[in-house]
């Protein structure tokens, strides 16, 4: 593997980790965004509206320093641990 490939892989790993943590926090704040056995619970058009509206609300919470609830933080820890385990497997 070349030096460029190694540098790319390190950068990709860092960005992927950041994105996964962000999505985990988002899913903790809005539980409707978490998996339900891999099935869509709503019509695709409604799912698009849910994603957009919860992303806007999540960004609002971040911009106004609205913290996650304690139970959401515990839920986020479970998600992060599960994701780390999947990476190790």
N, CA, C and O atoms as a GROMACS GRO file, in nm:
protein
  356
    1UNK      N    1   0.085  -0.117   0.000
    1UNK     CA    2   0.000   0.000   0.000
    1UNK      C    3   0.090   0.124   0.000
    1UNK      O    4   0.186   0.133   0.077
    2UNK      N    5   0.057   0.218  -0.086
    2UNK     CA    6   0.140   0.339  -0.099
    2UNK      C    7   0.112   0.435   0.016
    2UNK      O    8   0.014   0.422   0.089
    3UNK      N    9   0.200   0.532   0.030
    3UNK     CA   10   0.184   0.634   0.134
    3UNK      C   11   0.056   0.713   0.114
    3UNK      O   12  -0.013   0.746   0.211
    4UNK      N   13   0.022   0.744  -0.012
    4UNK     CA   14  -0.102   0.817  -0.042
    4UNK      C   15  -0.225   0.736   0.000
    4UNK      O   16  -0.319   0.792   0.056
    5UNK      N   17  -0.224   0.607  -0.026
    5UNK     CA   18  -0.336   0.521   0.013
    5UNK      C   19  -0.349   0.514   0.165
    5UNK      O   20  -0.461   0.517   0.217
    6UNK      N   21  -0.239   0.506   0.235
    6UNK     CA   22  -0.243   0.502   0.381
    6UNK      C   23  -0.297   0.632   0.438
    6UNK      O   24  -0.377   0.632   0.531
    7UNK      N   25  -0.252   0.744   0.381
    7UNK     CA   26  -0.300   0.875   0.426
    7UNK      C   27  -0.451   0.887   0.400
    7UNK      O   28  -0.525   0.938   0.484
    8UNK      N   29  -0.495   0.841   0.283
    8UNK     CA   30  -0.637   0.845   0.249
    8UNK      C   31  -0.717   0.760   0.347
    8UNK      O   32  -0.821   0.804   0.397
    9UNK      N   33  -0.669   0.640   0.376
    9UNK     CA   34  -0.741   0.550   0.466
    9UNK      C   35  -0.752   0.608   0.607
    9UNK      O   36  -0.856   0.595   0.671
   10UNK      N   37  -0.646   0.673   0.655
   10UNK     CA   38  -0.652   0.736   0.788
   10UNK      C   39  -0.753   0.850   0.789
   10UNK      O   40  -0.831   0.863   0.884
   11UNK      N   41  -0.752   0.931   0.685
   11UNK     CA   42  -0.847   1.043   0.676
   11UNK      C   43  -0.990   0.992   0.667
   11UNK      O   44  -1.080   1.046   0.731
   12UNK      N   45  -1.011   0.889   0.588
   12UNK     CA   46  -1.144   0.831   0.573
   12UNK      C   47  -1.194   0.774   0.705
   12UNK      O   48  -1.311   0.792   0.741
   13UNK      N   49  -1.107   0.707   0.777
   13UNK     CA   50  -1.144   0.650   0.907
   13UNK      C   51  -1.187   0.759   1.005
   13UNK      O   52  -1.284   0.744   1.078
   14UNK      N   53  -1.113   0.870   1.005
   14UNK     CA   54  -1.144   0.981   1.094
   14UNK      C   55  -1.279   1.043   1.058
   14UNK      O   56  -1.362   1.067   1.146
   15UNK      N   57  -1.301   1.070   0.931
   15UNK     CA   58  -1.425   1.132   0.886
   15UNK      C   59  -1.543   1.039   0.912
   15UNK      O   60  -1.648   1.082   0.959
   16UNK      N   61  -1.525   0.912   0.882
   16UNK     CA   62  -1.633   0.815   0.904
   16UNK      C   63  -1.672   0.809   1.051
   16UNK      O   64  -1.791   0.804   1.083
   17UNK      N   65  -1.576   0.809   1.139
   17UNK     CA   66  -1.602   0.806   1.282
   17UNK      C   67  -1.681   0.928   1.325
   17UNK      O   68  -1.776   0.918   1.402
   18UNK      N   69  -1.642   1.045   1.275
   18UNK     CA   70  -1.711   1.169   1.309
   18UNK      C   71  -1.856   1.164   1.260
   18UNK      O   72  -1.947   1.200   1.334
   19UNK      N   73  -1.876   1.121   1.138
   19UNK     CA   74  -2.010   1.114   1.081
   19UNK      C   75  -2.096   1.013   1.158
   19UNK      O   76  -2.212   1.041   1.186
   20UNK      N   77  -2.041   0.898   1.193
   20UNK     CA   78  -2.117   0.797   1.266
   20UNK      C   79  -2.156   0.846   1.405
   20UNK      O   80  -2.265   0.816   1.453
   21UNK      N   81  -2.066   0.921   1.472
   21UNK     CA   82  -2.102   0.977   1.603
   21UNK      C   83  -2.215   1.079   1.589
   21UNK      O   84  -2.306   1.083   1.671
   22UNK      N   85  -2.208   1.160   1.485
   22UNK     CA   86  -2.313   1.260   1.461
   22UNK      C   87  -2.447   1.191   1.437
   22UNK      O   88  -2.549   1.230   1.494
   23UNK      N   89  -2.447   1.090   1.354
   23UNK     CA   90  -2.571   1.018   1.325
   23UNK      C   91  -2.622   0.948   1.450
   23UNK      O   92  -2.742   0.944   1.474
   24UNK      N   93  -2.531   0.893   1.531
   24UNK     CA   94  -2.572   0.829   1.656
   24UNK      C   95  -2.638   0.926   1.750
   24UNK      O   96  -2.739   0.894   1.813
   25UNK      N   97  -2.582   1.046   1.761
   25UNK     CA   98  -2.643   1.149   1.847
   25UNK      C   99  -2.780   1.188   1.794
   25UNK      O  100  -2.875   1.202   1.871
   26UNK      N  101  -2.789   1.205   1.665
   26UNK     CA  102  -2.916   1.241   1.601
   26UNK      C  103  -3.021   1.134   1.627
   26UNK      O  104  -3.135   1.165   1.662
   27UNK      N  105  -2.983   1.006   1.611
   27UNK     CA  106  -3.077   0.897   1.634
   27UNK      C  107  -3.115   0.885   1.780
   27UNK      O  108  -3.224   0.839   1.813
   28UNK      N  109  -3.026   0.927   1.870
   28UNK     CA  110  -3.058   0.925   2.012
   28UNK      C  111  -3.161   1.032   2.045
   28UNK      O  112  -3.253   1.010   2.124
   29UNK      N  113  -3.145   1.147   1.984
   29UNK     CA  114  -3.238   1.257   2.010
   29UNK      C  115  -3.375   1.228   1.949
   29UNK      O  116  -3.478   1.264   2.006
   30UNK      N  117  -3.376   1.166   1.834
   30UNK     CA  118  -3.501   1.136   1.763
   30UNK      C  119  -3.509   0.986   1.739
   30UNK      O  120  -3.462   0.936   1.637
   31UNK      N  121  -3.567   0.916   1.832
   31UNK     CA  122  -3.571   0.770   1.828
   31UNK      C  123  -3.644   0.715   1.705
   31UNK      O  124  -3.621   0.601   1.665
   32UNK      N  125  -3.730   0.796   1.645
   32UNK     CA  126  -3.801   0.751   1.525
   32UNK      C  127  -3.704   0.725   1.410
   32UNK      O  128  -3.740   0.661   1.312
   33UNK      N  129  -3.579   0.776   1.421
   33UNK     CA  130  -3.481   0.760   1.314
   33UNK      C  131  -3.399   0.632   1.328
   33UNK      O  132  -3.320   0.598   1.240
   34UNK      N  133  -3.417   0.562   1.439
   34UNK     CA  134  -3.339   0.441   1.461
   34UNK      C  135  -3.402   0.325   1.386
   34UNK      O  136  -3.520   0.327   1.354
   35UNK      N  137  -3.322   0.224   1.360
   35UNK     CA  138  -3.368   0.105   1.287
   35UNK      C  139  -3.485   0.038   1.357
   35UNK      O  140  -3.498   0.040   1.479
   36UNK      N  141  -3.568  -0.020   1.277
   36UNK     CA  142  -3.677  -0.103   1.331
   36UNK      C  143  -3.675  -0.234   1.254
   36UNK      O  144  -3.768  -0.265   1.180
   37UNK      N  145  -3.570  -0.308   1.272
   37UNK     CA  146  -3.556  -0.435   1.203
   37UNK      C  147  -3.527  -0.420   1.055
   37UNK      O  148  -3.540  -0.516   0.979
   38UNK      N  149  -3.487  -0.300   1.012
   38UNK     CA  150  -3.453  -0.279   0.872
   38UNK      C  151  -3.572  -0.246   0.784
   38UNK      O  152  -3.556  -0.226   0.664
   39UNK      N  153  -3.691  -0.241   0.842
   39UNK     CA  154  -3.810  -0.211   0.764
   39UNK      C  155  -3.847  -0.064   0.776
   39UNK      O  156  -3.829  -0.003   0.882
   40UNK      N  157  -3.899  -0.008   0.668
   40UNK     CA  158  -3.951   0.128   0.676
   40UNK      C  159  -4.086   0.123   0.745
   40UNK      O  160  -4.173   0.045   0.708
   41UNK      N  161  -4.103   0.207   0.844
   41UNK     CA  162  -4.231   0.212   0.916
   41UNK      C  163  -4.328   0.306   0.847
   41UNK      O  164  -4.448   0.305   0.877
   42UNK      N  165  -4.278   0.388   0.754
   42UNK     CA  166  -4.359   0.488   0.687
   42UNK      C  167  -4.334   0.482   0.537
   42UNK      O  168  -4.241   0.416   0.490
   43UNK      N  169  -4.418   0.552   0.463
   43UNK     CA  170  -4.400   0.564   0.319
   43UNK      C  171  -4.271   0.642   0.292
   43UNK      O  172  -4.233   0.728   0.372
   44UNK      N  173  -4.203   0.614   0.181
   44UNK     CA  174  -4.077   0.684   0.152
   44UNK      C  175  -4.088   0.837   0.156
   44UNK      O  176  -3.995   0.903   0.203
   45UNK      N  177  -4.196   0.893   0.108
   45UNK     CA  178  -4.211   1.039   0.109
   45UNK      C  179  -4.214   1.091   0.253
   45UNK      O  180  -4.158   1.197   0.282
   46UNK      N  181  -4.280   1.019   0.341
   46UNK     CA  182  -4.287   1.060   0.480
   46UNK      C  183  -4.151   1.044   0.548
   46UNK      O  184  -4.114   1.125   0.633
   47UNK      N  185  -4.077   0.940   0.512
   47UNK     CA  186  -3.943   0.919   0.567
   47UNK      C  187  -3.853   1.037   0.529
   47UNK      O  188  -3.776   1.085   0.612
   48UNK      N  189  -3.862   1.084   0.405
   48UNK     CA  190  -3.782   1.200   0.363
   48UNK      C  191  -3.816   1.322   0.447
   48UNK      O  192  -3.726   1.397   0.487
   49UNK      N  193  -3.944   1.344   0.475
   49UNK     CA  194  -3.984   1.458   0.558
   49UNK      C  195  -3.935   1.441   0.702
   49UNK      O  196  -3.894   1.538   0.765
   50UNK      N  197  -3.939   1.318   0.754
   50UNK     CA  198  -3.888   1.292   0.889
   50UNK      C  199  -3.739   1.320   0.898
   50UNK      O  200  -3.694   1.384   0.993
   51UNK      N  201  -3.665   1.274   0.800
   51UNK     CA  202  -3.520   1.296   0.800
   51UNK      C  203  -3.490   1.446   0.796
   51UNK      O  204  -3.408   1.495   0.873
   52UNK      N  205  -3.554   1.517   0.706
   52UNK     CA  206  -3.529   1.660   0.691
   52UNK      C  207  -3.568   1.736   0.818
   52UNK      O  208  -3.490   1.818   0.867
   53UNK      N  209  -3.686   1.710   0.870
   53UNK     CA  210  -3.732   1.786   0.986
   53UNK      C  211  -3.650   1.754   1.110
   53UNK      O  212  -3.617   1.845   1.187
   54UNK      N  213  -3.615   1.628   1.132
   54UNK     CA  214  -3.535   1.596   1.250
   54UNK      C  215  -3.392   1.648   1.237
   54UNK      O  216  -3.331   1.684   1.337
   55UNK      N  217  -3.339   1.652   1.115
   55UNK     CA  218  -3.205   1.708   1.095
   55UNK      C  219  -3.205   1.858   1.125
   55UNK      O  220  -3.112   1.909   1.188
   56UNK      N  221  -3.309   1.928   1.082
   56UNK     CA  222  -3.320   2.071   1.112
   56UNK      C  223  -3.333   2.093   1.262
   56UNK      O  224  -3.265   2.180   1.317
   57UNK      N  225  -3.418   2.016   1.327
   57UNK     CA  226  -3.435   2.030   1.472
   57UNK      C  227  -3.307   1.994   1.547
   57UNK      O  228  -3.272   2.060   1.645
   58UNK      N  229  -3.238   1.892   1.502
   58UNK     CA  230  -3.112   1.852   1.566
   58UNK      C  231  -3.009   1.963   1.555
   58UNK      O  232  -2.942   1.995   1.653
   59UNK      N  233  -2.996   2.023   1.437
   59UNK     CA  234  -2.904   2.135   1.419
   59UNK      C  235  -2.943   2.254   1.506
   59UNK      O  236  -2.857   2.322   1.561
   60UNK      N  237  -3.073   2.278   1.519
   60UNK     CA  238  -3.122   2.385   1.607
   60UNK      C  239  -3.077   2.360   1.751
   60UNK      O  240  -3.029   2.450   1.819
   61UNK      N  241  -3.093   2.235   1.796
   61UNK     CA  242  -3.053   2.198   1.932
   61UNK      C  243  -2.903   2.219   1.953
   61UNK      O  244  -2.860   2.269   2.057
   62UNK      N  245  -2.824   2.181   1.854
   62UNK     CA  246  -2.679   2.198   1.865
   62UNK      C  247  -2.643   2.348   1.868
   62UNK      O  248  -2.563   2.391   1.951
   63UNK      N  249  -2.703   2.425   1.779
   63UNK     CA  250  -2.673   2.569   1.771
   63UNK      C  251  -2.715   2.645   1.895
   63UNK      O  252  -2.657   2.749   1.928
   64UNK      N  253  -2.817   2.594   1.966
   64UNK     CA  254  -2.868   2.661   2.086
   64UNK      C  255  -2.827   2.588   2.214
   64UNK      O  256  -2.883   2.611   2.321
   65UNK      N  257  -2.728   2.498   2.202
   65UNK     CA  258  -2.672   2.426   2.317
   65UNK      C  259  -2.778   2.354   2.401
   65UNK      O  260  -2.772   2.354   2.524
   66UNK      N  261  -2.874   2.293   2.334
   66UNK     CA  262  -2.975   2.214   2.404
   66UNK      C  263  -2.920   2.073   2.418
   66UNK      O  264  -2.901   2.003   2.318
   67UNK      N  265  -2.895   2.030   2.541
   67UNK     CA  266  -2.830   1.899   2.560
   67UNK      C  267  -2.927   1.783   2.537
   67UNK      O  268  -3.049   1.798   2.538
   68UNK      N  269  -2.866   1.667   2.516
   68UNK     CA  270  -2.946   1.546   2.512
   68UNK      C  271  -3.000   1.519   2.651
   68UNK      O  272  -2.937   1.557   2.750
   69UNK      N  273  -3.113   1.454   2.660
   69UNK     CA  274  -3.163   1.410   2.789
   69UNK      C  275  -3.073   1.299   2.840
   69UNK      O  276  -3.003   1.233   2.762
   70UNK      N  277  -3.073   1.278   2.971
   70UNK     CA  278  -2.987   1.176   3.029
   70UNK      C  279  -3.012   1.039   2.968
   70UNK      O  280  -2.919   0.965   2.939
   71UNK      N  281  -3.141   1.004   2.949
   71UNK     CA  282  -3.171   0.873   2.890
   71UNK      C  283  -3.125   0.864   2.745
   71UNK      O  284  -3.091   0.756   2.698
   72UNK      N  285  -3.124   0.978   2.675
   72UNK     CA  286  -3.073   0.980   2.538
   72UNK      C  287  -2.923   0.958   2.534
   72UNK      O  288  -2.871   0.892   2.444
   73UNK      N  289  -2.851   1.014   2.633
   73UNK     CA  290  -2.707   0.994   2.640
   73UNK      C  291  -2.673   0.848   2.665
   73UNK      O  292  -2.578   0.795   2.607
   74UNK      N  293  -2.751   0.782   2.752
   74UNK     CA  294  -2.729   0.639   2.778
   74UNK      C  295  -2.755   0.558   2.651
   74UNK      O  296  -2.682   0.464   2.620
   75UNK      N  297  -2.859   0.596   2.578
   75UNK     CA  298  -2.893   0.528   2.454
   75UNK      C  299  -2.782   0.548   2.350
   75UNK      O  300  -2.748   0.456   2.277
   76UNK      N  301  -2.727   0.671   2.345
   76UNK     CA  302  -2.618   0.700   2.254
   76UNK      C  303  -2.496   0.614   2.285
   76UNK      O  304  -2.430   0.564   2.194
   77UNK      N  305  -2.465   0.597   2.413
   77UNK     CA  306  -2.352   0.513   2.452
   77UNK      C  307  -2.371   0.370   2.402
   77UNK      O  308  -2.276   0.307   2.355
   78UNK      N  309  -2.494   0.319   2.411
   78UNK     CA  310  -2.522   0.185   2.361
   78UNK      C  311  -2.498   0.177   2.210
   78UNK      O  312  -2.439   0.081   2.162
   79UNK      N  313  -2.542   0.278   2.137
   79UNK     CA  314  -2.524   0.280   1.991
   79UNK      C  315  -2.376   0.284   1.956
   79UNK      O  316  -2.331   0.210   1.870
   80UNK      N  317  -2.300   0.371   2.023
   80UNK     CA  318  -2.157   0.384   1.995
   80UNK      C  319  -2.086   0.253   2.024
   80UNK      O  320  -2.002   0.209   1.945
   81UNK      N  321  -2.117   0.190   2.136
   81UNK     CA  322  -2.054   0.063   2.170
   81UNK      C  323  -2.087  -0.044   2.066
   81UNK      O  324  -2.000  -0.123   2.029
   82UNK      N  325  -2.210  -0.046   2.020
   82UNK     CA  326  -2.252  -0.143   1.919
   82UNK      C  327  -2.176  -0.119   1.788
   82UNK      O  328  -2.131  -0.214   1.724
   83UNK      N  329  -2.162   0.008   1.749
   83UNK     CA  330  -2.090   0.042   1.626
   83UNK      C  331  -1.943   0.004   1.636
   83UNK      O  332  -1.885  -0.048   1.540
   84UNK      N  333  -1.883   0.028   1.752
   84UNK     CA  334  -1.743  -0.009   1.771
   84UNK      C  335  -1.726  -0.160   1.762
   84UNK      O  336  -1.628  -0.209   1.705
   85UNK      N  337  -1.819  -0.233   1.819
   85UNK     CA  338  -1.812  -0.379   1.813
   85UNK      C  339  -1.822  -0.427   1.668
   85UNK      O  340  -1.751  -0.520   1.629
   86UNK      N  341  -1.909  -0.365   1.590
   86UNK     CA  342  -1.922  -0.403   1.450
   86UNK      C  343  -1.793  -0.376   1.373
   86UNK      O  344  -1.755  -0.454   1.286
   87UNK      N  345  -1.725  -0.265   1.406
   87UNK     CA  346  -1.598  -0.235   1.340
   87UNK      C  347  -1.492  -0.336   1.374
   87UNK      O  348  -1.408  -0.370   1.289
   88UNK      N  349  -1.493  -0.387   1.498
   88UNK     CA  350  -1.393  -0.483   1.540
   88UNK      C  351  -1.416  -0.622   1.482
   88UNK      O  352  -1.322  -0.698   1.465
   89UNK      N  353  -1.542  -0.654   1.452
   89UNK     CA  354  -1.576  -0.787   1.399
   89UNK      C  355  -1.540  -0.803   1.254
   89UNK      O  356  -1.562  -0.909   1.196
   0.00000   0.00000   0.00000
